[in-house]
C-alpha cells in the first residue's frame, strides 16, 4: 500500500460512479463495486509507475513553466481504449500500459481491485474517479467492449448526436460535476470524424494530518527561472519524513487519514527539476520515492512551502507516440476492431486531451484531472445526398390531381425581382 503513494497523490483513485448530478447513461451502466484487495498486485503497480515516470519525463521536455499531470488518469483512459484494440495495436499499447508478461485481463482486474478498495468519501478526505464512454448516435460500438469497460472501470456509456452543437456541453457538464467544479470542460468542439470519446475524471481533496497555521504564512522570495518573485510561504516546524534521492532532498507530508501523502523534491545546488528528472530511471523512480516516503518521521524540520494554485492542460499525442504507441494514432495501421460492433478497422486515436488543477494551502490539498481519448474514423459513413440550387433552375406549381402545371418558370438571378 505504502509503495504506491506517489501515484495515489497524483491521481487520487477510487471508484466513485454515482456523482450527484451526472446525467444518466443510456447504453451500458457501470458495474457495481465488490469487496476487493486494497493493494494491486506488484506487476500492476510497477506497470503504472513506469508509465507515470515516462509520461512525466516527456511532458517535462514538452514546454517550460508549471507542470502537473495525472499519469494514472491518462493510463486508465488509454487502458479503456486498449480493450477495443486488437493485433499489433493492442500489443503496442500493452507494452507501455502493462509491460512484459502482464496481460490486458490481469491489468483490468488489478486496476479494478485497487480502485475499488481505495475509495474515500470521509469528512476530511475525498477521492473519486469516474469513467465514461460517449459515442455518436450514428456509430455502433461493440457490446463486449462497453461491457468490459463497465465491469472493470465502472464506465457508463451514452449515445449522443455528435452533430448537435450542444453535445460538447453535455460531456463538459459531466466533467464539471465529476471534478466538483474544479475543471469545467474537456471538449471545445467535436470534429466531423470523431465518433467516440473515452473520458476519465479524477478528484482528490484532503486535509493535512498536521495543518499549517495561517498566522505563520508570510511573503518570501521564490527564485523563479524568469527572476525572483514574492509569494506566500507556509511554515511549520515538527518531526517529518525527510529523505535523500539521487541528488535531491525530499519531504513527505501525510494527509489526515494516513494513507495518502504529499511529497516535494528539491534538487541539489542549481540543478533544475527538469534536468534532474531527465537523469532518473523511469523503471525505479517512483518505486524509490514511495519506499522512502513510507519511513517513520524522525527528523525535526523547519519547513517553508509555497502556497499555490495551478492549472495545466495539454494534448498528449506526441508524448504517447514517443512512448511507443504510435500505431494507435496511425489511421493506416491502427486496429480498434474490438471497439466496433461490425469489427471494422476504421478507428484510430485522434486526440488525447488532458487537464489538471491543484491547490495547496494551509488546510490541505485539492486536485483534479480529466483525460479524454477521442476516437476518429478513417472513412466516414455515407451521408445523405445534398442538393443545392445555387445556379439557375426551373421551377413551378403543379396541380397534382389534374397533372397540370399552374405556374412554371426559370430563376436565373434571385437578386433581381
Buried (B, 14 or more C-beta within 10 A) or exposed (E): BBBBBBBBBBBBBBBBBEBEEBEEBEBBBBBEBEEBEEBBBEBBBBBBBBBBBBBBBBBBBEEEEEBBBBBBBBBBBBBBBBBBBBBEBBBBBBBBBBBEEBEBEBBBBBBBBBBBBBBBEEEBBBBBBBBBBBBBBEBEBBEEBBBBBBBBBBBBBBBBEBEEEEBBEBBBBBBBBBBBEBBBBBBEEBEEBBBBBBBBBBBBBBBBBEBBEEEEBEEEEEEEEEEEEEEBBBBBEEEBBBBEBBEBEBBBBBBBBEBBBBBBBEBEEEBEEEEBBEEBEBEBBBBBBBBBBBEEBEEEBEBEBEBBEBBBBBBBBBBBBBBEBBBBBBBEBBBBBBBBEEEBBBBBBBBBBBBBBBBBBBBBBBBBBBBBBBBBBBEEEEEEEEEEEEEEEEEEEEEEEEEEEEEEEEEEEEEEE
